[in-house]
């Protein structure tokens, strides 16, 4: 089985910039995660862009949907910011067929920070692409959600079924 991983950035990919004191983007952490996880499944990785999901627009979402639609690999993980991943899932659902397993995940804390949930969420999404039926899914907080039945609870910082 082959798995395609697309990254769009989000908090997952951010690193602390000691000069500005802010989180920003540098290089993707996905190759490091794949290596550290000792993954033996064939993986194809592609950086789409690096954006905070609050800065994403409809053109960005359509570009993600187009790449998924034209991707021959049927098992796909999308790394995405948590604030708008549900919106992106809806765009993907509207513009692609449902013949692939697409799992969208992100992180509340960047991979580069010790207490991050990024590696766990990545692992959950990676396994989910190999076990779920075709469709669009969100993997967060140790759970798998149908993308049309989930929302981010911003007060609690978790994803919940709707």
N, C-alpha and C positions, 0 to 999 in steps of 0.2 A: 504494500500500500504506500502511496505517496501522499504527503500532506503539504499543502501550500500555506505559507504564513505571509500575510500582508501586515505591515505596520503603518499606522497613520499618526503615530506619536502619542498624544495624551500624556497624562501624569505618569503612566507606566514608563515612558521613555525619557523623562526629564532627569536632569542632574543638577546638583547645587552648584551655583557659580559663586565662589568665595569673594570675587571682586565686586559683583553687583549685589550679592546677598539674595539673589533670586534663583528660582528654578528655571532652567532653560534646556534647550535641546543641544546635543552634541552628536555622538555616534549611537547607532542602535545597540541596545543591550541584547537583542534576540540571539545573535551568534554566540554570545557568552552563555546565555541561558541554555541553548541547545547543547553546547559543549559540557557545561556543568551538570546537566541532567543526564548525560551519557545516552542520549537518544540514538537508537539504532535504526529507527524508521527513516526512510528517505524523505528529506525535507527540502523544499524549494522556498527560499525566503526572498521577499521583495519589499523594499521601502517605497511606499506610495508618496508620502510626504510626512513632515513632522509639524503637527499643529495641536494646540490645545483644542479640545472639541468645542469649546465655547466660541472659538474663532473660525470654526468650519461653517461653510455655507452650502447651499443646495448644489452648486457646481461640484464641490468636493464630494458630496454624497453620491451624486450621479457618476462621478469618476470611479469611486469605489465599486458601485453597482456594475459599471461597465467592465471593470477589470475582472470582477467575479464572473460575470456573464461570459466573458471571452476566455476565461481560464479553463484549460482542459482537465486539470486535476479536480476531482470531485469532493475532496475533503479539505476544508479551508478554515484556518483560524485568522481572525482579524483582530489586531491590537488597536484599541480605540480609547479615546477619553471617555470617562464614565458619564459626564454631564449630558451628552447628546447621543449616546450609543443606541438608545431606543429609537430615536428619530432616524438614524442611519439604517437600522434594521428595517424600519418601515420602508425606506427608499429602496433598499435591496429587494425587499419582498415585492414591491410594485414594479420593479424593472428587471427582474431575473426569473427564470423558471425555478421550480422547487425540486430540481433533480440532484442537488448537491447538499452536502452537510456543511453548513456555514455556522461557525461558532464565534461570536464576538465576545471579547473579554477586555478588561482593562485593570487598572489598579487605583486604589485610593491614595497610596503612598508609592513614590517612585521606586523602581527596582534598585536604584543606586543608594537608597537609604536602608539601613539595617533592618528595620521593622516592617519592611515592605510586604505587601500581599501579592506582589507582581508574579513571583516565581510560582507560588501556589496556584494562582488564577490561570497562569499559562499552562501549567501541568494539567489542571482540570479541563481546560478547553482542548488541549492537545489530545487527551484521552477521549473526551466527548466526541471529537470529530471521527473517531474510529468506532464508536459504539452507538451513536444516535441514528435515527432514521433521517432521511433527507428533509431539509427544512432550515429555517433560520432560528438560531438559538442564542441566548445570552448566558454566559457562565460567569458568575460572580458569587462571592461569599460562600463557596463550597456547595453551590447549588446550580442547577441547570433550569433555565426558564425558556418557555416558548416566547419568541420575540414579540408576539402580539398579546402577551399576558404578563407583562412585567413593567415596573416603574422603579425609578430610583427615589428612595426616601431620603431626601437631602438632610432632614433633621437627624435621622439615625445614622446616615452614611452607609446604608445598605440597599440592596435591591430586594423587592418584594413582588409577589404575585398580585395582579389586579383583579 
